[in-house]
Amino acid sequence: MPAIVTPPDLERRPRRSEENDGGHGRRPPNGRDLKRTGGGGDNDNWNESPGRQHRPGERLTTYRLGLFFALGAVFMFFIGIVSVFFVSQTSAHFDAYSHYVNEWLPTPIPRILWLNTLVLLLSTVTVEIARRHMFHQIDAMEEWFGLGKPTSRRALPWLVATLVLGLLFLSGQALAWRQLAAEHVFFRSNPSSHSFYIMTVAHAIHLAVGVAGLVAALVGLYAFKKVEDRQIMVDCAAWYWHSMGALWLCLFLLLAFCQ
């Protein structure tokens, strides 16, 4: 009876479709892909296969770094404005009669700004909930299997709420400027009002950029087919919004208690 030769087990080579799978529904992520990071999104739902180039997780890190560098420039700009605020507050001169004159007159804070601050802080909570929904493990798994867009569906109402709160904040800022104008406190009234208008208007402009980012993220929830693209859009919009919220809190405390 002839002997039967059994070839040794060979390691199965991955198919080409598996090698090039970028996590778009062809192959579900393994356990290591779904390692949770507390909702931060650094490693959530990303394929971490060795040797892979341009992984979605690397894209998220790249976009975050770019955003934080841009925010660094924004914060440097506001540091310059705050420096002018303190310099103007302590600047004075001698008049023709050798009297020491300080033209700084504290600008009254409209009450609407207190409500505005609460609105903006609430919006940072809603946008964070939306961001965490985009990285929810079970929902992301469903998207890997092509079962709709559960992450977008869950994040959508929270993004809309953030957008509405952001528009309310901008409307409240405009109302505060109108109230000051009714009290005859204008941009050129005194150094204090000069700093007040520069700070609040500059912040409003940057927050309007954040509103545009939220609108882009909302559009991306429907326009982008890849889950990682939608995650990146919402993540960057959320971190920018958090930065604007923290910046306004610092500016408001400065204007309310340091004049």
Summary of the structure (lengths in Angstrom):
residues: 259
radius of gyration: 26.4
end to end distance: 102.7
largest distance: 126.1
contacts: 740
relative contact order: 0.14
helix: 64%
strand: 2%
